[in-house]
Amino acid sequence: MTDNAAAGAEDAFGTSIGNERVGLYSGSDVRGFSPVTANNIRLEGLYFDRPAAFTDRLVQSNVVRVGLTAQNYLFPAPTGIVDYKIRPAGNDLVVSTMLGLNSWGGGRLEIDTQIPVIRDKLSLVAGVAGFVDELAPGNQSFFGSYALAARWKPAPSVEVIPFWSRIDLYNREAAPLYTPEGAYLPPRIERRRFPGPEWADQRNTVQHYGALTKAGLGPNWQIAAGLFRSTSDSATNFAQNFTSMRPDGTAIRRVSSDPPLSLAGTSGELRISRSFADGPRRHTLHAALRGRERVSRYGGGASVSFARAPVDRVLDIPEPDFTFTPQTGEQVRQAIAGLAYDGRWQGVGGLSVGLQHTWYRKRVDRPGAILARTDDEAWLPNVTASLEPTRRLALYASYTRGLEESGIAPDNAANRTEALPAILTSQVDAGLRWKIPGGMSLVAGVFDVRKPYFAADSANVFRELGNVRHRGVELSATGTLLPRLTVVAGAVLMRPRVTGEAVDLGRVGRRPLGQPSQLLTLATQYDLPGVKGVQLTFNATHRGSRAADTRNLVFLPARTTIDAGVRWRLNIGQNPALLRVQMLNVTNTYDLALVGSGSYQVNAPRQVTMFLTVDF
């Protein structure tokens, strides 16, 4: 019951604890890019190739490692790393239950347990949850999640964590996408009204399992190792796109269906570290081996189109027969060997230098085509430096290069679900942190991130069309502003730009798709005087205008959303409890989420949520 992201945030760059999140960034958006898509994921600091999301039954929190938080972090990556933490377990038996309800009719029940087996030696964490999700377009889904993990300490300096988790998604109806016929935004769409069809449901199962260990071998040697397996299997998968939408609210509906899809990844890391002290200086050498294999099967889908009609007209017909075609098989293998040095001088600063060599191999077996082969090698250096001129002031700078995945083609593309090639990326950043007297901490930095740019071409094929650079300034202010007021505030002022032949020829605009030039966030928490355990919460997020198509003919306007609520710590009998009530999107702001070039989904309207957590 320690979920409190605002109180736990060290900066405004992204912290998630349980189902609470604060900050500028998340796993899907750091400096305008996605660390999750790029496969920059760590579990307890170890390399993890994860094809689908973790359940909260397994992980308790995650932190985005970018800028200052990436200093002294082993082998950082461009656009940051998302580091997940497995739920802790201790010597006390705890059963924690959470009941959640919302004003749309959705609900959840979560039960998490901490079970001591041998005091200070072995403990278990287990969880089960069931959800009924009501979503912004009016569709719904049902899913369950489960997890089991152990923390075993056979010796004081050795910890072993085996784990298993599963998510079952049932009957998630295909959310509609809206693609206008011309260079304009779709007319206003009624939210929370699902136009069918009821049979266009997704059925998906995700599993993660493996084990990791960290051990101290004497006073100066450390070893960390992990071996992980992840699978994502979709028995049914649908997409629904209202194409050629006109200002009168009519469109041609296209429903696409896929045969069973699968994605499986095996990954792991072995790391050995040697530390030694030199007076106030501490030096650590690291040697690491990382590897992964990802095997996927996709494509082969079919679609059915319907006559032009209003987009809110409910489609209530039997499911048609979809004739599937042979699928594409793909295998990716990657090995990474790295050496790194980390030096820290107490009260002066630090220096980290790393060099990785990666071997990358991809094989794509498309129906009716010869086997496509991609083999690549790359050297990936990184260097970070920090300086502490005073006790309250720290300066930092870094450079890193990476080989990253670029995800899959979106649902509105002609090559939807197709896996995209790996890309070389780079990042330079610098900044400062100032611990202000009184309890606040200020971080200010600049960054320059460069990657190949993927978007839909004139044939609606999602592919590389140039290069993109995100250059900007980021600011963070966190801490206790007043005796009862905690603040997490952040801002990103960015100048994203696309370059290349496609831009020079006028086929692609200079603004990258969906990237705002401004992103502002504010989260506050105020302890009510005279009312023990009650806190008022307020969150606001502002996004600047965004290019809505690759040619920059259409822009989404700037939008601000506000959430407000209350947290109340109380006792129910002898049991500690936490009640959270929150109104999301207080002003009922209407906005569109960009799915692909010129393709949109609606945002969530006003909603009230309630979560009651009780520990037994």
C-alpha positions, 0 to 999 in steps of 0.5 A: 500500500505504498503506491505514491508516485508523486511522493516517490519521484526523485525528478519529473522525468517519469516514475510509476508505482503501482497504477500511479504515474507522474512525470514527463516521460513513460515507457512509450514516450521519452524525448519523443521516442519509445524506450519500450519499442526500442527494446531498452528494457531492464528488469532489476537492472538486467537486459530483458527482451520483452514483447508485451507488457508486464502485469502489476502483479509481478512488477511494483514500479518502474523508473525512466533512466534518462539524463541525470538518472542515467548517470552511472547507469551501466550501458545507457541507451539513447532515449533512455531505459525503463527499469522495472522492479519486481514486487518486494517480499519480506518477513511479514505475512501480508494480504493486500486487496484492491477494489477499483470502480469507475463511472463508466461501469468498469471495475477490478479486483486485485489480491496480492500476497507476501508470504514468508517461508523461512525468515530472512531466507525465503519469501514469496509474492503472489497475485491475481486480478480480474478486470473489466475495462470500459474504454474511450471509444465505448468498447470493452475488454475483460482480462485476468493477470497472475504472478508468482515470484520468490526471493531466496537468500541462501547467503547474506550477499546472494539473492535469487528471484525466480518468477512467472506471470501471465495476462489473459485478454478476452474479448477486447473489441477492435477500437475504431480508427478514423482516417479522413479522405482529405487533408483535414481532421475528422469531424467531432466523434461521439466518445463512449459510443461503440459502433460494433461489430461485437464479433471483432474481438481480440484474444491474447495471452502474454507470459513472462518467466525466468530467474535472476540472481545477484551475488557478492563474491567477497568484498570486491566482486559482484555477479549478476545474471538473468535468463528470461522467456516471454511469449505473446500469442493472439488467437484472434486479432482485428482492426477497424478503420473508418477510411475516406471519412468526410466532414459530414461524418460518413466513411467506408468501414474496413474491418481487418482480421488476422490468423493467429499471431505469435511472438516469443523472446528469450533473453539474458545477461551475465555480468561480472563486476570488480570494485576497489577503493582508492581513498575517497575514490571508488572504481568499478570494472564491468564485463557483460554478455547479453543475448536474445532471440525473438521469433515471430509469426505475423501477416496473412490477414484479410479485410472486408469493406462496407458501403459508406455510412455514418461512422456512428451507425452500429454494424450488427451483422454475422461475422463474414468469412475471412480468407487468410493467406500464408504468414511471414515468419521472422527470427532475430538473434542478437549478441552483445559483449560489453566492457565498462568502467565506472569511477566515483570520487566522493564530493567531486564527481564521476566518470563512466565509459563503456563500449559494446559490440553487437552482432545482429542477425535477422531472417524474414521468410515471406510467402512467395519470396526468397529468404531475406537476410540482414546481418550487421555489426556495430560498436556502441560507445557511451561516456558520461561525466558528472561534476559536483562543484558544491554540495548542492550543485551537480553538472553532467554530460553524456554521449551514447550510441545504440542499435535499437528495434523500430517496432512494427507497422501501425494498423492503418498502414498497407504493411500493418503488423510487419516488423521493421528493421533495427536502426542505429541511434545516437544521443548527446545530453548535458545539464545540471541538478541544484538541490535548493535550500528548503527541500526542492530539487531542480534539474535542467538539461539539453539533449540531441537525439538522432534516428532514422525516420519511419512513416507511411510513403505515397503507397501507404507502406510504413518504411524509412523515409529519412532521418529525425532529430529531436533537440530540446531543453528539459526541466524538472522541479520536485520536492516540498515547496511548502510544508504540506505541499509536494510538487512534481513539475516538468517541461520539455521544449523541443525542436523535432525535425526530419531531414532527407531526400523525401523532405527535399522532394516535398513528400515528407514535412519537416515536423515529425509525426505526432511530436509536440514542441512543448510538453508541460506537466504538474503534479501536486499533493497537499496534506489537509491541515487538521485532517489526518491522512487526507491529501488532495491531488492535482495533475495537469498535462499540456501538449503543444500542437502536433503534425498529424500527417507526414506531409505536415498538411494537418496539425492537431491543436494544443491540448491541456488535461486536468485530473484532481482527486483525494487520497485518504489513509485510514484504518478499517478495523485493525487493518490499514487502508487507502482510499483514492478517488480521482476525476480524470479529464476534469474539463472533459477536454476533447482530443484525438490520439494519433495512430498513424499518418492521418489516422486517429482515435478519440481520447478518454472523456471525463471519468471518476475512479475509485480505488480502495486498498486494504492490507490484512 
